[in-house]
């Protein structure tokens, strides 16, 4: 486990080993870097969701009221447990506590799932791009483990941009293990393409993904044509700046934004950008 001494606790200690209202039990925690961690919770029978959606999770606050934040579910809809991927924000009301959870602890989970990063919000197409920065890869971690994605698209391209190389480990390990997944391993092989970049650390591919889309480098590297509304679909999840910039690139390519009520060529998760969720 990484040294978490730089993540400060906020407020009084909270007993999260005892049952909480709407509480689910932590079954596993993995720290990927000093500030990035993933964890798994028991899944209530009442929770139904589509891969790519998010829910509200949290812990009790100092005044007894729960501190809740929106988190994309990183596990696919068929999984018997729930997985989440988070960054610990220094002095963040929730994540400065959440980073210290361990198996057996309780986390509050609200069972209403929603969100726009779902297959239903996209028109049929040939290639599906998932553009992520930081913890924005979480909803895509759910989608790339869903058989429906590979049934509906010939190619699935996941781009993940982080400052440091170690911040790519969660997504990289997930993608590498999918080929051996007993449920979708055969579906993934030859269809899923992973395109990681860094903006600070030296790595095999450096630079902002928006620059690579704009210059055409992304398409050259993948040996695919530039975005075409007849064939390409795009999902976007990252910082507010990334979301807006990729949205502009999609619109410049003639794409229209989709929604659950009216499917389109691209979708962007704009319901939350902040502590723990997307940074």
N, C-alpha and C positions, 0 to 999 in steps of 0.2 A: 504494500500500500504506500502511496506517496505521502510525503510530509505535508500535512494540512495546517501547519502552524500559522501560516499567513492568513488563513480564513478565520476571522474573528467571530465569536459568538455574539449575538445581539440579544439584549434583554436577559431575563432570568432563565435558568435551565428549565426545560420542559420534559416532563415524564411522558415519553412516547412509547414505553413498553407496555402500558396498560391500555385496555380497549378504549377506543374513542368513538363517539357518534359518527357514523358513516366511515369508520376506520377500516382499513385493509392492512394486512400484515406484510411486512417486508420479507421477501424470501431470499433475495440476493442483492449484493451491492458490489460494484466494481469501479475503482478509481483509475481513470485513464491518464490523467495528468493531475497536477496539484489542484486544479479547479474544475476539471471535467469529470463527471461520474455518471454511471448508469445504474439503475436499480429496477428490481422487479417486485410486483405486489400480487397478492392473491386477487382473483377476479370475481366480483360478485355475480351471481347468476342473473341478476336484473340488468346488467350492463350489456347492451347491444350496440355495436358501432361498425362503421365502414372504415376500412383501412385508409389512413390519412387524416382521420378526424382527431379532435382534441377534447379533453375534459378538464375540469377544475380539480386540482389537488392542493393539499396544504397541511399545516400543522397548527396547533393551538397557539394563540398569541399570549402575551403577558397578561392581558386583561380577560383572558378566557375565550375571547372571540377568535374564530379560526382565521388564519392568514392564508388566503387562497390565491392561486395563480393558474393561468391556462397553460396546459402542457399537452403537446401532441403525444399521442400513444405511439410508441415506437415498435410495438409488437403487432403482428397481423391480426385481423379480425377472428381468425380461427384459433389463436393461441389460448391455452387454458389459464395463462397468467397475463399480467400487464407489465410492459416494459416502458421505462421513461429514460430520457437522456437530458442531462442538465449541466449548466455551468453554475458555479458558486460565485455569486457577486459579493465582494467584500461589503460588509455592513448591510447586505440585503435582508429585509425582514424575514423572508422565507428561506432563501437558499443558504444563508450563513448557518442555519440550523439543519436544513435538509441534508447538507453535505456530510453530516455526522451520523446519519441513520445507519443502523446495522440490522442484520436479519433478526426477526422477532419483534422489531419496533412496529408501531402503528402510524399510518399516514392517512389523512382524511381524503376521501375520493368521492366526488359527486358523479352520479351515474348518467347525467345527460351529456351525450356526445354530439358534437357539431363541427362544422368546418367546411371550407371550400376545396381543399386538396383531395378530392375524391374523383374517381374515374367517371362517376355519373355526371360530373359537371363539364366533361369534355366530349366533343364530337368524335366519332370514329376517326382513326388515323393510322398511319404506318409506323411512325417513330414517336416515342414519348420521351421528352427531356425532363429531368428533374434537376433544377438548379438550386443548389444550397450553399449557404455559408454557415460556419460555426455549428451551433446546435440545431440549425434549421434542417439538418439531415434527418432529424427524428421522424417526421411523418413519412419520409421516403424509406426509412428503415422498415416501416410497416408495409408500405406499398410494394417494395421489391421482394417481399416474402409472400405476396398474395398471388395465387395462381391466375386470378382474373386478369391481372395486368398483362401476363404473357399470352393469354388467350386472345386479348384484344389488340395487342401491338406486336409488330415483327421485331422491333428493336426498342430497347429501353436503355437510355443513356443517363447516368447519374454523374453530375459534376459537383464536386465538393471543394470549396475554397476556404482555407484557414491561414492564419498568420504563421503558425509553427507547424512543423512536420508531425510532431507528436499528437497534435489536435486532430489529425486525420485517422488515427489508429482505430477509433470506434467503427467508422464506416468502412475502412479498408478491411478489417478483420471480418466484419459482417459479410461483405461482398465475397471475400475469398472462401468463406465457409459455405456459401450458398450452393456452390456446385455439388457439394456432398450432402446437401439437404435431402432426406428421404422423400419429402413431399414434392418439392419443386425443382430439385437438382437438374433433372433432365430438361425441364422447361427453360431453365435459366441459361444453360450452356449454349453459347453462340448468340444469345439474344441480349444479355446484360453487358453493358460497357461502362466501366468506371473511369472517371477522368478527374483525378485530384490535382489541385494546384495549391501552392503556398505563396504568400505575399511578403514574408519576412525571411524565413529560413530557406537555406539552399535545398532544393529538391529537384527531381527529374523534370518537373514542369512548374515554372514560376509565373506569377502574374495574376491580375484580376480577371475573373471569368468574363466580365462584360467587355473588357478590351479584346479578349480572344474571340468573342462572338462578333464584335464589331469589325475586327480585322479579317475574319474568316479563318483564323488559325484553328479554332475549335473544329470546324467542319473539315479542314484539310487533314488534321491529325486523325480524325475518326473516319476519313474517307467517305463522307456523306455530303450531299448537296446542302446549300444554305437553306434556312427556314423557308418553308412554303406552306401556306395555309391549307393547301389541298392534302398534304401528307403529314405535317408535323404538329405535335401538341406539346405544350410546355406547362410545367408546374414550377412555381417559384416560392421559395421559403428561405428568408434570411433577414439581414438587417433592413431597416426601412429604406436606406439608400440603395441597396441592391434591388429590393423589390420594385422600387420606382424605375430604376434604370433598365432592368430587364423587361419590365412592362412596356417601356418606351420602345425597346428594341423589337419586342413582339408586334407592337402596333405598327412600327415602321415596316415590318415584313408583311403587313396586311392582315394580321391576326386580330380577332375580337375576343374580349374577355368573356369567360363563361361563368356560370353560376349553377347552383342546384336546380333552379327553376328554368334556366335557359342555357344549355350546354354551349360551349364555345371552343376557341382554339387554344386558349391559355387560361390558367387560374393562378391566383396569388393569395397566400394566406395573410390577410391584413387585420385579423382580429386581435393579434397580440404581438408586440415587439417589446420585450423588456426582461425583467429579472427572471432568469432561469429558462424562459420559453425560447426566445430567439436572440442570440447575441453573436 
